[in-house]
Amino acid sequence: MFYREAGQFKSTYAADMAVFPIRQDRIGIAVILLIAFVGIPMIGNDFFISSVMIPFLVFSLAAIGLNILTGYTGLISLGTAAFMGVGAYSCYKLTTIFPGVNVIVLVLVSGLFSAAVGVLFGLPSLRIKGFYLAVATLAAQFFLQWAFVRVPWLFNYNASGAIEVPQRLFFGLPITGASASPETRYFVCLGLVVVLTWFASNLVHGKLGRSWMAVRDMDIAAELMGIKLLNAKLLAFAVSSFYAGVAGAMMIFFWYGTAEAADVFNIRLSFNILFMVIIGGLGSLIGSFFGAAFIASLPTMLKFGLPALGVPLTGAAAEHVTFMLVGGLIIFFLIVEPHGLARLWQIAKQKLRTWPFPY
């Protein structure tokens, strides 16, 4: 009754093909943005913003990048964490070389370096696919992780081998470093995620997105239709790696503050982002947010939520329970609903459109 398109007539082709053609969807997005920009900073404390919301935003952006490659183009990648590391180290070096440039600009520029590396390691996708492409990207993961540790120039010859984020100001307000408040870092991350999500939505709903989906469904037929596989696949790797690189720079500069590559940008992170895409839904931007929200918040809820409710659970036990729940959900969604939580959300909206009549 409250979710109907009856009476909402479309007079142009652009209005009919809009991302949110129903008024209620546009209102819902506006409410979500209002809660994100106003409600959470007002209600959430520093711990909630630093430990839940900022990781959620970082992982959402990384999941969007992998979803463009795997969900929309059908190319498997197990090197997302490595491409995130390229973005983080690129941003760190850029802040050293250009100390006067705004760090937000450097975060975005670091994604270009990650995109270039992604295109380089995406070249095998022109000849191989499936399991063999996964192995090729896995090799990229191990090679780049080795470079992060063994090339001292990347971390400015720091004796600890770690990235130490310098303090940078934005209109006189610190947004990186120890003096930057969680609310400030949250607003920067939220602004970047909103803008890049809007950009990704326009990409996947445009000509380039349709070519990606054609390659995913059947690359031979797509090539016969005139789609150049070279351009489509390499652009998918470039855009995916760009998003991963920006997410990696955000992770270090706005979340951790300092980190070692061996502890952060490892194969486990690559698999976690892949699990977010599987659980959230392949080929769906909103599914990337669903998967990131679930996996990013689950450890925190288990470690701190259950003890607050009187259920004793140590940190190690919470980690094991997280592994079991995520593994079980992956098996469940692959068998019952391969399109993940995004598909369940679509079904729920379809039920609302026909309620109270039977469907």
Protein Blocks (a to p, Z undefined) as FASTA:
>chain_A
ZZccehiacfbfklmmpmblbfklmmmmmmmmmmmmmmmmmmpcfklmmmmmmmmmmmmm
mmmmmmmmmmmnopacfklmmmmmmmmmmmmmmmmmmmmbcfklmmmmmmmmmmmmmmmm
mmmmmmggcjllmmmmmmmmmmmmmmmmmmmklnoopaklpacdddddeehiafedjklc
fklmmmmmmmmmmmmmmmmmmmmmmmklmmmmmmmmommlmmmnopafklmmmmmmmmmm
mmmmmmmmmmmmmmnopacfklmmpmklmmmmmmmmmmnoghiaklmmmmmmmmmmmmmm
mmmmmmmnopacdfklmmmmmmmmmmmmmmmmmmmmmnljmlmmmmmmmmmmmpcbdZZ
